[in-house]
Every structure is written in structure tokens, then in C-alpha cells.
Amino acid sequence: NKTMLAALAVGSVLLGSAPARAEAMQCAEVSQHQVEGLFDRWNTSLATLDPAKVAANYAPDAVLLPTVSNTPRTDRAMIQDYFVHFLQKHPQGVINTHTIQVGCNLATDVGTYTFLVDGRIPGEQVVVPARYSFVYVLRDGEWLIAHHHSSAMPEPVVAVTAAAKDH
């Protein structure tokens, strides 16, 4: 069918031929341990209290769906603005559970983490259990966050005292 052949020809011109695309795409190897290190790098940047250093972990076109803002942050400037305010709480996170998957120049890390942040009263610290997803991409030899979603756990955490456990 001539129409089908014409469509295939146009498609191959627009997209490039499959062998050419495969040759152009070099897949970097990344281990689960290296992906875990990307969270550590991000978490360490929080401790600097410098919003620009935190935002540098994100790709220029990254999307952040943050925990304590209703506004999606869709570029590095908006992401940096979010961290101006969030860093005032001196946040530090710990991963509780995670699932990591790696692909060609792409890695995902999804799970749960707990943040310790300053409370409303000076000296008070608040524990915030949350879920997260990070999507990392390799850009110009550097792993950057392309997408980050974080949300507080929807169900309240119930503390059980030692006395309550005995009954």
C-alpha cells in the first residue's frame, strides 16, 4: 500500500531510523547503591540551608510536587523558591522503605521517608512521615532529579506506649 509506505517514510525522517536512534543513545550503568546515593546527596544539600544548592539537584525542567505547598514547581527557579521557605524548618530525612528501578539513563526511587523538622515552638521538633517518588535522569553526565513528589502520610501515625503493649 503506497499510503502506508509514505507514512513509514515520513515517520522515519521525523524520528530517524531505529538503528540510528539506538546508536545515538548510550545507556550509562547505574547501581541501586548509586541511586541510593542520589537521595543522600539531596538530603545533604538540605543541611546546607542554601536553596540554590538544593535546587542544583534538579534538572532545569524538573517538576516538584512538594509536601507543604499546593503549587506544582515546574522549573528550577520555582523549585528554589519552595526550598527558601522549607529550609527554614531545618529538615532532615531518613528513608524508611524504598523500591529502586533502573533503566537507560533513568532511575526511579519510590517509597516512604520520615522528616524531622522544626516545630512552631522554638526547640520543638516534629516528625513527619511521608511518601515520595524521585525520577532521576542522566543529563550531560550528571544524575539529576526530573520529578519529585512528596506527600505526608494520609493516615495518622499512632504511637503505642510500652504499657499499652502489655495489655
N, C-alpha and C positions, 0 to 999 in steps of 0.2 A: 504494500500500500504506500503510495507516494506521500500522502499526508503524514503517515507515521514516520517515514524516513526523514521528512523535512523537520518534523518536531524533534526527532532524535538529534539531527544535525544542529539545530538551533540550541538545544539543551547542552550538547557537548561543547559548543562555542561559548555559551554563557557560563557553564560550570567548569569547563576544562575536562579533558578526558580522564577517566578513572585512574589509569597508570600515572599520569602527570600529577594528579592530586596526591596519590599515595607517595610518590617520590618527594613532593614538596613538604609533606607532613612528617617531621621527625618526632617520634614519641620518646620523651625523657622517662627514664625509670625512676620511680619514687617508691620508697618502702612505707609500710604502716608506721614505723618508728619516725621516719622523716615527717610524715603528715602530723603525727602527734606533736612534733617539734614546732610546727606552724602555729598551733594553739599556744604553746609555751612562749613563742616569740611575741604573739599578740598580747598575751597576759602580762608579759614582762614590760611591754610598751605601756600598758595601763599604769604600771607603777611609776613611770617617769612623770606622770601627771601632765604630759605635753600632748595636747590633742593632735598636733601635726605629726608627731611620731606614731601615734595610734593610727591615724588616717593613712600613713605611708604603707601600712599593711594591706590596704585595699587597692584594687585596680581603679584606674581613673573613672571607669564606667560601672563601678560596683553598685550593688543595691544592698542597703542595710535596712532591715525591718527590726527596729530596736525594741528593747524591753519596756523602757519608760518614756516612750513617745509614740503618739499616734501617727506621726508623719513618716512616710517612707523616705529614706535618704537615698537619692539616685545618682549622686556623683560624689567625688572626694571632698569637695567644699562643704556639701551638706552633711557628710559623714563627720568631718572635722568639727562642724558646728555642734552636732549631737554630743561629741565627746568633750567639748568645752564644759558642758553642764554635767554630764555623767561623771567625769573625773573629779568633780568637787566632792563626790561621795567616797573617794579613795577605794574604788572597787578592786577586789582580787578574786579570781575564780579558780575553782577546782573542778575537774571533770569527774563525774561520778560513773557514768556509763557512756560508751560510745561504740559506734559502728563506722568503720572506715572502709571506703571502696576507692580503688584507683583505676584510672583509665588512661587514655592517651592525652597527656598534658592536662589532666583533670583529676581532682581528688575530692571526695566528699567525706565529711566527718559530721555525723549526726548523733545526738544523744541528750544526756542530761548533765547539767553542771550546777554548782552552788556558788553563789557570790556572797561575799562578806562586804557590806557597805556601811558607811557612817549612817547613824540614825538621826532623828530630829533633835535629840538632846546631845549636847557635847559629851563625847566619851562613849556614847551608846553605839553599839554595832548591831546590825540587822543581818540575819541570814536569809538569803533569797534563793530558794530552789527554782530552777528554770530549765527549759528545754532549748536546744539550739540546733542549728544546721549551719555549717560552713561549706561553701563550694569554693575550692581553690583552683586557679588556672595558672599555667606557666606562661609568663609573658616576658619576652626578652631575657630569658634565662633566670627569672625570678618568680617564685611562687607567691601569688597574691590572692587575696580574698575577692571573689567575684560576686558572691552572695552570702549574706549572713542574716539569719533570722534568730531572734531570741525572744522568748516569752516566758513569763512567770508561770509556774505550775498552776493549773486550773483548780486543783483540789487542795484544800488546806492540809498542811502537814501537822499531824497530831503527835505531840510529844507524850511519851509514856514514861512515867516515873518508875523507879525500882520498886516502890511499894505497890503500885498498881499491877506490876507484872506478877507479883507473888499471889494475887487473888484470882 
